[in-house]
């Protein structure tokens, strides 16, 4: 039996499990293997594989979805990881990112306040979160800047591609929604059912259960949230507003 904890989380309405099944069937369907999906600590997804082709299947799953680092001892300064915002707004000295460290105990990485202020200017963390539309579980790519193994502390910065992407979101003039906790198909369905499909410029999948909705000029994000929110019970939404 092989186990892989992939770089995806399932939470909210848990529709991500069904979507993952649909992704795994064409990937592993021709192999002699059975698989089972489950959520482990902090909603990361574990794929358990068993059968004659479990080894090759585990490698295919790692290639397709990535794998969490798991051990603090494996985390090195300069390495880049894909993580998720977690516990946003609970502390004023930065923002935490869960990159999947479980051992010797679960540990989140810190985007420190001094770094965030250096990048985005002088404002409190909670104001950044509100203005930038950040929500828990939003996927972000970070680079490790320091690891204190004794204190078990990890500090990170945004990777250059991630920073460029965030700045693009903040500067292009289009209102945006970040929706976390349901799959993109459900977001699209809610937009169509409320008649707001025509107000959307583009939809991007940021992760299995995280979607970016870019609205057309003149369309205001708060109004869309009010309309589609009741149809997306398990979801959390953030917005970037220009109007």
N, C-alpha and C positions, 0 to 999 in steps of 0.2 A: 504494500500500500504506500502511495506517495501523497504528500500534502503540500499544497502551494497556497500561501496567503498572498492574494493578488492585490494590485494597487487600485482597488475599487472598494467602495463601501455601499452597503445596502441598509437603508433606514427609512424614515418617513412612511410612505404607503407600501414599501417593500416590493414595488413592481419591478425593481431591478433584478430580482431573482428570475423572473420569467424572461426578461430580456437577456440575461446571461445564458439561460438555457438555450435560447434561440441562437446565440452567438457560438456556443460550444458544439452544437449539433453538426454544423458543417466543418468545424475545426477537427473534431474527434470522431465523427460518425463512422468513418471507414476503419477505425482501429479497434482492436480487441481490448476494450476498456470500458469500465463503468465509472460514473462520476456522481458525486453528491456535493451540493452547495450548502454552506452554513455560514452564519455570522459569528465572528469571534470577538475578542476585546475591541471595544470602541468601534464596532460595526464593520471592521474590515472583513472581507469575504475569503473564506477558505474553500479551496477546491480539493476534495479528497478523491483520489484516483486509485482504482484497483483493477488488475487484469494483466494479461500477457504484455500489453503495450503501455503499461503505466509509466515507464521511464520516459519513453519518447513523448507520451501525452503530457507529462509534467513539463518537459522542455518546450513543447508547443504552447502550453498555457503561459509559461513564463515569457516567451517571446511575444505573445499576443497581448498580454495584459500587464506585464511587469510583476515584480515581487517586492514585498516590503523588506527593509534591511534586517529587521527583527532584533538583532543584538547591538547594543550600544558600542561594543568593541569593534564592530564592523564599520562604524561611521567615522569617516576621515575628513579632516579639514580640506576644503577645495572640492569635495564631491558634491554632485547635484542630485537632488531628490525631488520626486513628485509627492506632495503631501496635501493636507486639507486643513483649512482654518478650523480651529476648535476653541470653544469657550470665549468667543469674541466679546469684548467689552467687559469682561469680568475683572481685568486688571488694567491699571493705568500706565504701566511701564513697558507696554509693548503688545504684540499680538502673537498668540501661540499657533504653531503649525504641527499637526500630527503627521510625522513621516513614517510611522509604523515601527517604532522602537518598543519592544515588549520586554526585553531581558537586559539586565537583571530585574528590572521592573519597568512598567510603562512610563515613557518619558516623552514629553512634547518639546519641540524646538522653539526657541524664542526669536521673533523679529523684534529687536530691542527698540525702545522709543527713540534713542539718539539716532539710530539708523533711519527710522521712518521719518523723523523730522528733517534729517539731512536730505532725504530723497524728495519728500513731499511738502516740506515747509513747516513752519511753526504752527502746530495745532494739536489739540489733545487727541489721543488714540480713538476715543469714542466718536469724536467728530469725523475723523478719517473714515471710520467704519460706516457711519451714516452717509457721508457725502459720496463715498466710493461704491456704495451698494454691497459691501462685503457681508456675507452670511456664513454661518457655520457650515462646514463641509465643502465650501467652494474650493476646487482644486487649484493649487498654486505650485510653481516650481521654484525651489529654493537652493541656495548654495551654502554649504556649511562654512562658517567663518571661524568658529572656535568650538573645541570640545574639551570640557574639564571632566576627565574620567573620575577623579576623586569626588568632586561635588556632583557628578552626574548631570552636568549642565551642557546644553547644546545651543549655540547661537547661530542664526542664519541670516542671510540677506536674500532678496529676490534674485533669481538668475537674470542675466541681461535680457534674454528673450521674454521672460515674464514681465520684467519692468517695462520693456517696450510695449508689450501688449496692454498693460494697465494704463500707461500714459496714452495709448491710442484710444482706449475706452473713454478716458477723461477729456480728450481734446477734440473728438470728431463732431461734436455738436448734436449727436442723436441720443434721445432718451433710451435707456436700457433697463431690462429686468434681468436679475439673476434669480433663477428658480431652483431650489435644492430640495430633494425629498420625493421626487417622482420622475419618471422617465420622460424624455422629450416628446414622445408620441402623445402622452396625456396632456402636456402643455399645448401642443398643436390642436388637439381636440377641443380643449377649453377655449382657445382663441377663436376657433371656427364656430363653436356653439354660441358664443357671446357676440358673434358678428365682427370680431376684431381681427380676423385673419387679414383683412385688407389694410390694417394699420401697421403690419409688420414688414420691415425691410428684409430681415434675415434672421434665421434661427441657427444657433451653433450648439452642438453637444460639447460641453466642457468635460463631462465625465458620464458615467453610467446613469446617474440620477441628478445631474446638474446641467442646467440649460441656460444659455444666454439668448435673450430675445432683444434684437435691435429694432427699435420702432422707427417708423417713417417720420420725417420732419413734420412738426406740428402736432404730433401725438404725444400725450403726456403719460408718463409711466404710472403715477399714482392712480389715475382713472382706470387704467388697464388692470392694475392689481386689485382694485375694488371689484371689478367685474369678474375676473377669472378666479379670484381667491376662493370663493365658495365651492368651486368645482374641483379644487386641488387641495383636499382636506389635509393631506399629510405633508404639504410643502411649506417651505419658508421662502420669503421673497425679499430681495433688496433691490434698490433702484439707483441709477445715476440719472439725475434730472438736469436738463438744460432749459426747458421751457419756462 
